[in-house]
Amino acid sequence: MQQTCTQCQHPFVIDQSDLDFYDKVSPVIGGKKMQIPPPTQCPDCRQQRRAAQCNEIHLYKRKCDLTGKDIISNIHPSSPYKVYDQEVWYSDKWDPLEYGRDFDFSRPFFEQYLELSLAVPHMNLFTGYQYDENCDYTNYSGKNKNCYLIFDSDENRDCLYSYSLNGSRDCLDCFRVRGSELCHGCIDCQQCYSSSFLQDCVNCTDCLFLKNCTSCRNCLMSSNLVNREYVVENRQVTKEEFDRFVLALQSRSSINASQKHFEQRKLLYAQKYMHGWQNENVTGDYITQSKNVRHCFDGNQLWDCTNVYRAFLPVKDSMDCEAVGEGEQLYECGVCGYNANHLLFTSNCLDQISDLLYSTFCLHSSHLFGCNGVRRKKFCILNKQYSKEEYERLVPKIIAHMQSTKEWGEFFPVTLSPFSYNESTAFDHFPLTQEVATARGYQWRTDDEKEFLPQQYPIPDAIKDVADDISSHALACTSCRKNYKIIPQELAFYRSRGLPVPDQCFFCRHRSRKESRNPRKLWDRACATCRKPIQTSYAPDRKEKILCEECYLKEVY
């Protein structure tokens, strides 16, 4: 059936497989099935609404509202939300059930939930802090050591300024990189070493400016290479020639010129319609080892999933989720996982959780409805404890009330987000102007321009001319004017790799890497060689030659 999105007014289709899924995950409470209605928003607007509840990379200094300690938090100090340091939040110094309250059937559920959320303390960051060492400036990350400004990242050592980095060492300015070392400016790479400016590469060493290359060494400015060494612009060269090319890339001006040149050269080489392998019946991009997947992006080991984005561990029978893993029967969830089962309309809940409805920041719990910050509990509603029998009598009544207010089946509205729209991950995928965002009910945070200092320290073009004292100066980003600093570990990395000091802040560098990836959208196209129909994240007006998997393999191998 065809619906019209209540947010963007665009039509979207709900097919029988969607209806079957809603029926399958509809909760049974007290022996009665609470049927989930079809969504009223299109998949993109649902994704945007979920992502607005999460701020991964914007950090602020503030006080812990319990101890007064100076802390780092992703919740701005001017926010009305109460914030505790993680160590205190997880302790027994406060009890989430102290904030419990009765459900008021004369008022909408979301209104009551907002009041609860404003009362219950939030943790300052979302990390595995107990496993971290020297990683104060990280978020949505864990099991890291000596890392600074890395996000959505786990099990790394000595890494800086990166996003979605896993199992890596001594990497800087990377985006979705796995198992790599001494890499810089790399995007969607695995098992790479001592390389810079690679994209979609696997097992490459001592390389610069590569796209779609596998098992290469000492290669430069090339695409679609396999098991090659000493190649420049897809042309075989001698070691001496290669060394001369690399020696010329020692300054910011030469790096910038090479980046522009490589952007043009990449258009000369065919691209596979999607990034992925070992899949069966899959549509989306960056999907591996998956089966029966529709419109999913950045996931591994998905099974019977639709509209799932960023699955960090296996996921089954799930739909409309962002940043989930090791879960089953998840619907309209964000940042949930680690043995998660049957979660609906839930956000930021981890570790041994099941049968949660409309809950946030709950851990090691089951059978919760409308709870915030609850740990190791069962049968709670709005943070109030009930018996199993009381819970099963009351929840169906609440759902019936939400059906009358048209809240049942909808994710948390944007007015319940602790974050401004331009702080949230929604802004990364659905950028809006301040005027449009505020008109839709989103909050917006405006920086105080008086905080920005003008550039006073001239940044040398080549790293050999950079003095140690650069780390004591505030630099001004050439793109957004925000101030940033070069920390000593960062300077040592640039010197060891012969790379210039950046003239942009982390946020602008991060945005540039993100924008180099294809969007979370699919278009119907035909393979440029055999004309087979394909669905691809390469828009029809793109200049690349897009091939189906069979034709791509013939061309590359």
Beta strands, then each sheet from edge to edge (+ up, - down):
strand 1: 2-4
strand 2: 11-13
strand 3: 28-29
strand 4: 32-33
strand 5: 60-63
strand 6: 70-73
strand 7: 83-84
strand 8: 122-123
strand 9: 127-128
strand 10: 138-139
strand 11: 141-142
strand 12: 148-151
strand 13: 160-166
strand 14: 175-178
strand 15: 181-184
strand 16: 187-190
strand 17: 193-199
strand 18: 208-211
strand 19: 217-223
strand 20: 229-232
strand 21: 235-236
strand 22: 271-272
strand 23: 276-277
strand 24: 280-288
strand 25: 291-300
strand 26: 302-311
strand 27: 315-350
strand 28: 353-357
strand 29: 366-369
strand 30: 378-381
strand 31: 384-385
strand 32: 475-476
strand 33: 483-484
strand 34: 523-526
strand 35: 533-536
strand 36: 546-547
sheet 1: 1+ 2-
sheet 2: 3+ 4-
sheet 3: 5+ 6-
sheet 4: 7+ 8+
sheet 5: 9+ 11+
sheet 6: 10+ 12+ 13+ 14+ 16+
sheet 7: 15+ 17+ 18+ 19+ 20+ 21-
sheet 8: 22+ 36+
sheet 9: 23+ 24+ 25+ 26+ 27+ 28+ 29+ 30+ 31-
sheet 10: 32+ 33-
sheet 11: 34+ 35-
end
